[in-house]
Amino acid sequence: MILKELKIKAWLGDETNCYIVQDEKSKETMVIDPAGDVDKITEMLDILQAKVKYIYLTHCHGDHIGGVQELKQRYGGQIVTERSDAGNLLDVNKNLSYYTCSQEIIIETDARVDDNDLLHLGDLQFKVIHTPGHTSGGSCLYCEEEKLLFSGDTLFRGTWGRTDVPTGDFEDIINSITKKLMILPDETIVYPGHGKSTMIREEKPIYLELKPRLL
């Protein structure tokens, strides 16, 4: 597997982590959360000679979707998100696009996925984990073989995603993390929507023992 992380500057807030995942043999590629700066994403895709199969959105917010439409125009590929957020992408009051990237964005998805659905890139397999809380349709992608998780804005290094936004819910996000993510193998590497990567074993004490992260 080839994995590239690009830091994309959104109009408001922290840089968004855009991930490019590729099956090295087939060149089938998935772009996760193309927040904007499509030229930067394009440069990397061209280097990889990518065949874009999926444009996956971990949730509906504007700081994760700003480059979706232009990227699809250039490379094709299916726009995919969890079923609940497919509806939220059509509502600017829920996707907050104007507040996070200074323009109103409405996106029609090509495919809607549910909890435990599988996506394939060549020989790579990714399981969809529905993790509501930051948004009603927030989701993560887990690759058991590569021992990694793309967590969107559900789980960050030392904290969780904010819930004071439309369709957000604190109880939901804590349940998502404790019941769906903390049960993954300890050695699973977590690649979040913002900030630095972490590992499941490093985050467990926060949620299972109520201890703050020290480093």
N, C-alpha and C positions, 0 to 999 in steps of 0.2 A: 504493500500500500504506500502511496505517496500522499503526504499531508502537508499542506501549506497554510499558514495563518497570516492574514493580512489585516493590518490595523486601518480601519476606515473612519475618517473624521466625519461625524455627523454634525448637523448645523447646531445642535444643542446637546450638551452633555458629554460624557466620556466617549472615547473612540470605541467603535464596535468591532468585535472580532469576526471577520469573515473567513470562513474555512473553505479550502478547496481540497476535496478528497478524490483520489484517482486509483482505479485498479490499474496497476502498472502494465499488465499484459494486454488488456483490451483497450486501454486508454479511456474507458468509460469513466465519467467524472460527475461529481455532485458539488455544487456550490451552495454553501450553507450561509444564509443571512447576508446577501449582497446589499450592504447598507448604502452604497453610493460609490463614487469614484470608479466608474466602470472601466475607465482606461487602465487603471492600476490592476484591476481584476483581469482584464483582457490580456495585458502583458504577460501575466503569469500563465493564463490558459494557453496562450500561443506557445510559450516556452515548453509547456507540457504536451503540446499537440493534442489538446483535450477534445474529447467527444462528450459534450455536455448532455447528460441524460436527465438530471434532476436539478432544479433550483429549489432547495428546501428551506422553508421558513419555520423557525422554531416558535415564533409567535407573530402577532400582527402589527407590532408597533413600528412607527415610521422610521426610527433609527436602525431598523433591521431590514427595511424593504425598499429603501430609496433608489437602489439600482436595479431592481427586479425587471422592470419593463424594458429598459434599454439592454440589459444583459440578454433577455430572451430574444429581442430583435436581432441581436448579433449572433447568438449561438443556438437558439432554439432550446429544447429541453422542456420538461414538464415542471410547472410551478406546483409545488406540493406543500400542504400544511395539514394540521390536524383539523378534523371536521368542524369543530366549534369556531375556530379562528378563521376558517374559510369565510364564514359569514361576517366576522368582525373586520376582515380586510375590505369589505364593501361599505363600511361605515366609518367616515372620517372622525366621528365623535368617539369611536372606540379604538381606532388605530392610531390616533393622536399624531397623524402625519404632519399636520400644519405646525404643531408645537415642537416637533422633534427634527423636522427637516425643511421647514418653511414653505411647504407646498402641500396641497391636498392630494392624496394618492388613493386611488381605488384600484384594487387588483382582483381580477378573476382568476381563480385557481384552475389548473387542469386536472388535478387529482386531489381527493380528500382521503386522509388516512385516519385510522382508529388505533386505539391501544393494542399493542402486540402485532400490528401489521409489519410486514417485512419489505425492505427495499434492497435491491441488488445492484451492485456495480461489478460486472464480471463475476469473479469468485468471491467478492466481498459481500457480506450480509449485514444489514443494519435493522435493528428492531426499534419500532416506534414505541416510546413510553409516554403516554398522556400524563402530563404533570400540571394540572390546573392550579391556579393560585396567583401567578403574576398576571396572566389572562386566563379566560375560561378554556381556551384551546392551546395553551402552552404545551410544548412537547420536547422530549429529548430523543436523541438517536444513540443507540448502544450497539457497539460492535464487539461481540464476545471474543472473537478470534484475535483481534488486535488489542483487546483490553482497554477500550476507550469509550468515553461518553461525551457527546456534545450536548451541553446542558442549557443552552440558551440563557434566558434570564431567570431560570428557576434556582439554580445553585451556583454560587460564586465561592471564591476562596475566602473562607471565614464568615460568610453571611449568605443571605438568600435574597431573592428579587423583591422589589417593593410591591406592596399590595394596595396602595392608595391610588389606584388608577382604575378606569372603567373595566369591569368584569374581574377585577382582582379580589382576592379573598385570603386573609392571613391563615385561617384554619386549613384551607385547601392546600396552600403551598407547603405548610409544615407537614401535612399528611402525605403530600406527594413526595417530599424529600425523605421522610422517615420510613414510609411504607413501600416506596418504589425504588428509591435511589440508594438508600443506606443498606439495602439488602444485596447490592451488587458486590462482586469480589473486592476485597480491600485494595488490591493492586490496580484497580481501574483508574486510569488517568482521566481527569475531568477537564474538558475544554469549554469554558463558559463564554457567554455572549459579550462580556467585558472583563478586562483585567487579566490576571495571571491564571495559569492552569494550576490544578491541585490534584489530590488523589482522594478516593473515597475514604481510605483509612485515616487520612488527616482531618477529615470533616466529621467523622462519626462522633467524636466526643462532644461536639457542639450540640448535636441533636439527640444523642442517646444518653449522655451524662450531664448535659447542660453546663458544659465547661467552655469558656471562651478560648478561641484560638490564640496562642501566644506568639506565633511567628507568622 
